[in-house]
Amino acid sequence: MNLDWIQSEENSLIYIGDTLCSWCYGFAPELDKFIEKHPELTLRMVQGGLRPNGVEMVHQMEEFLKSHWIEIEKRTGQPFSFDMFTNEDFVLDTEPASRAVIVCRMMDPTKELAFFKAVQIAFYVKNRNINLLETFLEVADEFGMDKSRFEELFESEEAKYATKTDFQLSSEMGIKGFPSVVVKLRKQFYMISNGYREFADLEEVYQNVQKEVTK
């Protein structure tokens, strides 16, 4: 994975999130507004690795997740479905979904954020099993991507390594919660969100950072 952009780019918007982070899903409309407002910032994504080892079964967390998702739906307006809780064998593992986004990045980085959001919708709205390659192939097909090439890359050591690299980068950046947003201005990094933040608040923090930078 080429990480030269970390040092070479002057004005970057770095979004650290996880496809299966429910607050990241709720954050999507707010992030979209910020990106539209600031085309001068080059978007970069880092997959955070919320639960990369598949150690939790969804049905064991059902009560907690349902109450959590209801809260997020009320606050953000993002819709949730709860049909997945009928599958008692479903393991909550964020690595496959993160790897699928990495594969999209490898094939067409301009589609990465849209693909990321499509995987979220597949999980939270359509209740698709995000442990199955088939789910990601369906999303890839929606984006007009070569499914054979996608599958080849998804199963490759290159993609698995690149996914772990993103997780490691997230950790090395000191990220403690998702979603997080970092901007890089004049070779300096500034965290403008550590957790969910509405667009107006995000913009206010960013404007304060810009004032600090231009002093």
C-alpha positions in Angstrom: 0.0 0.0 0.0 1.4 3.4 -1.0 1.3 5.8 1.9 3.4 8.5 0.3 0.4 10.8 0.4 0.7 11.2 4.1 3.9 13.2 3.6 3.5 14.6 0.1 0.0 16.1 0.1 -0.5 19.6 1.5 -4.3 19.8 1.9 -5.9 16.5 2.8 -9.2 15.4 4.4 -8.5 12.0 6.1 -11.6 10.1 7.1 -10.9 7.2 9.5 -14.0 5.0 9.8 -15.2 1.4 9.7 -18.0 0.1 7.5 -19.6 -1.7 10.5 -19.4 1.3 12.8 -23.0 2.4 13.3 -22.0 6.0 14.1 -19.9 6.1 10.9 -23.1 5.1 9.0 -25.0 7.8 10.8 -22.2 10.3 10.0 -22.3 9.8 6.2 -24.7 12.7 5.4 -22.7 15.1 7.6 -19.4 14.0 5.9 -20.9 14.4 2.5 -21.9 18.0 3.3 -18.3 18.8 4.5 -16.7 17.2 1.4 -19.0 19.2 -0.9 -18.2 22.4 1.0 -14.4 21.8 0.7 -13.4 20.6 -2.7 -9.9 22.0 -2.1 -9.2 19.1 0.3 -8.1 15.7 -1.2 -10.1 13.0 0.4 -8.2 10.0 1.8 -9.8 7.1 3.7 -8.4 4.9 6.4 -10.2 1.7 7.4 -10.2 1.8 11.2 -10.6 -1.9 12.1 -13.4 -1.7 14.7 -13.8 -5.5 15.2 -11.3 -7.1 13.0 -11.2 -10.6 14.5 -14.8 -11.7 14.5 -15.1 -12.4 18.2 -18.7 -11.4 18.8 -21.9 -12.9 17.7 -24.7 -10.5 16.7 -27.4 -12.2 18.7 -25.3 -11.9 21.9 -25.3 -8.2 21.4 -28.9 -7.8 20.2 -30.3 -5.7 23.0 -27.3 -3.4 23.1 -27.2 -3.0 19.3 -30.9 -2.4 18.8 -31.0 0.4 21.4 -27.8 1.9 20.0 -29.2 1.9 16.4 -32.5 3.3 17.4 -30.7 6.2 19.1 -28.5 6.8 16.0 -31.6 6.6 13.7 -33.4 9.2 15.7 -30.4 11.6 15.8 -29.2 11.2 12.2 -32.2 10.1 10.2 -30.3 7.2 8.8 -32.6 4.1 8.5 -31.8 0.7 10.1 -33.3 -2.7 9.8 -33.1 -5.4 12.4 -33.8 -8.6 10.4 -30.2 -9.8 10.8 -30.8 -10.7 14.4 -32.7 -13.7 13.3 -29.4 -15.2 12.1 -27.9 -16.5 15.4 -24.7 -17.7 13.7 -23.8 -14.3 12.3 -20.3 -13.2 13.4 -19.6 -9.5 13.7 -16.3 -9.2 11.9 -15.2 -6.0 10.2 -12.2 -7.3 8.4 -14.0 -8.7 5.3 -16.0 -5.5 4.7 -12.9 -3.3 5.3 -11.0 -5.5 2.8 -13.7 -5.1 0.2 -13.4 -1.3 0.5 -9.6 -1.6 0.1 -10.2 -3.7 -3.1 -12.4 -1.0 -4.4 -9.6 1.5 -3.7 -7.1 -0.7 -5.6 -9.5 -0.9 -8.6 -10.9 2.6 -8.6 -10.0 4.9 -5.8 -12.5 7.5 -7.0 -15.3 5.2 -5.9 -14.0 4.3 -2.5 -16.3 6.5 -0.3 -19.4 5.6 -2.4 -18.5 1.9 -2.1 -17.9 2.3 1.6 -21.4 3.7 2.0 -22.9 1.1 -0.2 -21.5 -1.7 2.0 -23.0 0.1 5.0 -26.4 0.2 3.3 -26.0 -3.5 2.4 -25.5 -4.3 6.1 -27.7 -1.8 8.0 -30.6 -1.5 5.6 -30.6 -4.6 3.4 -29.3 -7.0 6.1 -26.8 -8.6 3.8 -24.2 -10.9 5.3 -21.0 -8.9 5.2 -18.9 -12.0 5.9 -19.7 -13.3 2.4 -17.8 -12.4 -0.7 -21.1 -12.7 -2.6 -22.3 -9.5 -0.8 -19.4 -7.5 -2.0 -19.6 -8.9 -5.5 -23.1 -7.6 -5.7 -22.0 -4.1 -4.6 -19.1 -4.3 -7.0 -21.5 -5.1 -9.8 -23.7 -2.1 -8.9 -20.6 0.1 -9.4 -19.8 -1.5 -12.8 -16.6 -3.2 -11.5 -15.2 -6.4 -13.0 -16.4 -9.0 -10.5 -13.8 -11.6 -11.5 -11.0 -9.1 -10.8 -12.7 -8.0 -7.6 -12.8 -11.6 -6.3 -9.2 -12.2 -7.3 -8.0 -9.2 -5.4 -10.3 -9.8 -2.4 -8.7 -13.2 -1.9 -5.2 -11.9 -2.5 -2.5 -11.5 0.2 -2.0 -8.0 -1.2 -5.5 -6.9 -0.2 -5.2 -8.7 3.2 -1.9 -6.9 3.9 -3.3 -3.5 2.7 -6.2 -3.9 5.1 -4.0 -4.7 8.0 -1.9 -1.7 7.0 -4.9 0.6 7.3 -5.8 -0.8 10.7 -2.2 -0.2 11.8 -2.2 3.4 10.4 -5.4 4.1 12.3 -3.7 2.9 15.5 -0.5 4.9 14.9 -2.5 8.0 14.3 -3.9 7.7 17.8 -7.5 7.2 16.7 -9.6 6.2 19.7 -13.0 6.3 18.2 -14.9 6.2 14.9 -15.8 8.2 12.9 -12.7 10.4 13.1 -11.7 13.2 10.7 -8.3 14.7 10.4 -7.2 17.5 8.1 -3.7 18.1 6.9 -2.8 21.7 6.2 0.7 23.0 5.6 2.2 19.6 6.6 0.5 19.7 9.9 -2.3 17.3 11.1 -5.4 18.5 12.9 -8.2 16.3 14.3 -11.5 18.0 13.7 -13.7 15.2 14.8 -13.2 12.2 17.1 -16.6 10.6 17.0 -19.9 11.7 15.5 -20.2 15.4 14.8 -22.8 17.3 12.8 -21.7 19.3 9.8 -22.2 22.7 11.5 -19.9 21.7 14.3 -17.4 20.1 12.0 -17.3 23.2 9.9 -16.8 25.4 13.0 -13.9 23.4 14.2 -12.3 23.4 10.8 -12.7 27.2 10.5 -10.9 27.6 13.8 -8.1 25.3 12.6 -7.7 27.4 9.5 -7.4 30.6 11.6 -4.7 28.9 13.6 -2.8 27.9 10.5 -2.9 31.3 9.0 -1.7 33.2 12.0 
